[in-house]
Amino acid sequence: MISSSLMIDTAKHSSFIGVDEYQEESFGTEQTLNNIRVRTTEELTNDSMGSVRKSLYTFYFDFDVSTPTSYTVDSFKEGDKIVYGTKELRIRTVMPAKSTALQFVKFTAV
């Protein structure tokens, strides 16, 4: 379990459903994620125009501390929408804890 004193952040999560005939993305019902941990780092990438700085957000959802309690590891998928503060992000990777003693999921979003 991650210490509850570190789990001070809140975000909103919506599952990616698909793209309609007008190429509009659709998402499921928005759920509030409470008692999570968010860390922000800068990612430097190179493209044809030069270097680009991009913020990378890492989220920690602990199944003992965070809510909604109905969430499981399978609740988070690549492409899902996360709203953190004023930023609308998409989940890029999902990494469940490698130990059965630790029940949390870590995911990154850009």
N, C-alpha and C positions, 0 to 999 in steps of 0.2 A: 504494500500500500504506500502511495505517495503521501507525505505528511499533509494533513488538511490545511495547515497554515500556509502552504505553498499553492493551494488550489483556490485562487482568489479571482479568477477571470470568468467571464461569461461570453458566450457567442450564440449564434443561431445556425442551425443545420437544416438543410433541405436535401432530400435524396433526389438524384438525377433520375428522371423517368425516361426521357428520350427527346427526339427532335420531331416536330410535326411536319406536315406537307409544305409549310411556309418557312421551313428551316428555323423555326423558333424553338428554343429549348424549353422543356417543361420540367417542373420540379414538384415533389410531394409537399405535404404540409410542413410548414416551418416549425421546428422544435427548438426550444431554448436549452442550451447546454450550460448548466450551472456547476460551480466548483470545479473548474478545469484550470489547467496551466497553459499559458501561451508564452512562447519565446520567439523573438524576432531576430533574424540575422540578415546580413546583406549578402547577396549572391552576385558575383561578377561574371558576366558572360560576354563573349565576343561575337559580333555579327559583322556583316559587310561594311557597316558604318562605324565600327569601332567597338569600344567597351560599353556595356550597358549594366547599370546597377539595378538590381531588383530585390525587393524584400521577400524573404522566405519566412513563413510562419510555421512554427512547430507547435502542435497542440497535444496535450496529454489529457486523456479521459480515463479516470480511475474508477473502476466498477464498484469500489467500496465507498467512494466519497462523492463522485460526480452524479448528476441527474440529467436526463430522466433515467430512473433505475431500470426501465424496461430495455434499455440499449444493450446490445451485445457487440462483439468484435465485428460481426457481419453488418452492423448498422452503418458503418462508414465504408464508402466505396470511392474509387477514383472518379472524378468528375462531379461529385456532390458539391453543393454550394454551401459555403460558410460565410456568414456575415460577422465580422469582428470589428466593433466600433463602426467606423464609416467605410471600412474596406469590405468589398464583396470579392470573395476568393473562391477558388476551386481546389478540391483535394487532389493532390498529385500522387502521393504515396501513402499507404496504410501499413503500419508495422506493429503487429500485436507483440506483447511481452513474450520473451523467449522462455520465461520460467513460469511454471504453473503456480508458484508461490506468489508471484506478482500478477495481479489482475488489472492490467491497464492496456490501453492502445495508444500509440503515438502516430500522428499523421501530419504530413506537411501539406501546406497549401500556398499557392501563389495567386 
